[in-house]
Amino acid sequence: MVCTTQHVIAAMRAAVRAVSENRDELVELDRAIGDGDHGENMERGFLAVDTQLRLVSPGTPAAVLKTTATSLISSVGGAAGPLFGTAFLRAATAAGERETLDGAAVAALLRAALDGVTARGRAERGDKTMVDALAVAVEAAERTADEGTGPIGVLRSAATAADSGARETIPLVARKGRASYLGERSAGHLDPGARSVALLLHAFAETGGDR
């Protein structure tokens, strides 16, 4: 019941596919309350991740996560690059020198990612951001990990919770980012960053380790 370096690489490549397949949806979501470039930025970033993973052959889960972080930070425009990049960078730090990750470690990585995002973006639940999906995902992951569940179960629990958290952004009025400029008009729309969190977690859950 562990996640190896190869599992983490496979998870990132699944994320590349998920982002590309849902690029147009993310564009439309962002067009409603932002610049409309979130889908393009995320796709460009994860294609860069895919390229770098093929070039550097990382040897540990942390190295995979750090490569992902630096690729996103250097290639994704807007707020998404620094925020998602910080999430992966904090997760890499939490992974340390481990060669494998069990369910508890995966939950700890998600917690570190959330802490990084909230520190970088100064957002909290209810602000209509990616935090609304990630925070509930972390709570679900930790509950599941406490039951002794492996990485796949932890990630599936997190992904399901992230779906709910993303949907809960629809009625919210944005208090952070470009969407906040719209005031009350931002209500009624799904936050694209929250949707991206759910997409990534679902992708990770399909390839995140042994049961």
Summary of the structure (lengths in Angstrom):
residues: 211
radius of gyration: 15.7
end to end distance: 5.2
largest distance: 47.7
contacts: 811
relative contact order: 0.17
helix: 74%
strand: 2%
